Amino acid sequence: MENILPTVLVVISIILTIILSVVGIQIILVLAEVKKTLNKVNTTLDQAEAKINSLISPLQNLGGLASGLQTGVKVFESFTGWLTQRRNETKKK
């Protein structure tokens, strides 16, 4: 009976070592697949970002164009106001 206990402990530790080794290898394989998947997702997101930026860029330019036109209209209004003021001053004299 005394010889059975060490034998059982050795067998159990060998079985646990084998099971934990298999589980460790499976975890490493799963992590490698996760890394591949994340790289693919990252590449896809980079491509999507590039496409969105290429679509947004012309719209940003339109915003700049609208701002420039608005400034031009303000300058034109100021100039016509100045001309009207000058004309009124010359008529009063």
VEXSE-944020 format. One record per residue (C-alpha): residue in one letter; x, y, z. Coordinates in steps of 0.1 Angstrom, whole numbers, padded with zeros to 4 digits, always signed. Each point is the difference from the previous one (the first is absolute). Layout:
<recs>
AXYZ
...
</recs>
This chain:
<recs>
M+0000+0000+0000
E+0029+0023+0007
N+0014-0005-0035
I-0033+0008-0017
L-0002+0037+0012
P+0033+0012-0017
T-0009-0019-0031
V-0034+0016-0002
L+0015+0035+0006
V+0026-0005-0028
V-0027-0012-0024
I-0023+0029+0008
S+0028+0025-0003
I+0010-0015-0034
I-0036+0002-0012
L-0003+0036+0012
T+0033+0009-0017
I-0012-0014-0033
I-0034+0017+0002
L+0015+0033+0009
S+0025-0003-0028
V-0028-0006-0025
V-0020+0029+0014
G+0030+0023-0002
I+0007-0010-0037
Q-0037+0006-0008
I+0001+0034+0016
I+0031+0010-0020
L-0017-0011-0032
V-0032+0019+0009
L+0021+0032+0007
A+0018-0004-0033
E-0034-0001-0018
V-0012+0030+0020
K+0031+0019-0011
K-0006-0008-0037
T-0037+0010+0004
L+0009+0033+0017
N+0025+0008-0028
K-0027-0006-0026
V-0024+0022+0019
N+0026+0027+0003
T+0008-0001-0037
T-0037+0002-0008
L-0005+0030+0023
D+0029+0018-0016
Q-0014-0005-0034
A-0034+0012+0011
E+0015+0030+0016
A+0019+0008-0032
K-0033-0003-0020
I-0019+0022+0024
N+0028+0026-0001
S+0000+0000-0038
L-0038+0006+0001
I+0002+0027+0027
S+0028+0020-0016
P-0020+0015-0028
L-0027+0010+0025
Q+0025+0018+0021
N+0012+0018-0031
L-0036+0010-0007
G-0002+0014+0036
G+0031+0021-0008
L-0015+0012-0032
A-0032+0010+0017
S+0020+0019+0026
G+0019+0018-0027
L-0031+0009-0018
Q-0016+0013+0031
T+0031+0022+0007
G-0001+0012-0036
V-0037+0010+0003
K+0008+0019+0032
V+0028+0019-0017
F-0023+0008-0029
E-0027+0012+0024
S+0025+0022+0018
F+0012+0014-0033
T-0035+0008-0013
G-0008+0015+0034
W+0031+0022-0003
L-0009+0010-0035
T-0036+0009+0011
Q+0014+0020+0029
R+0024+0019-0024
R-0028+0007-0024
N-0022+0013+0028
E+0028+0022+0013
T+0006+0015-0035
K-0037+0007-0005
K-0002+0019+0033
K+0029+0023-0010
</recs>
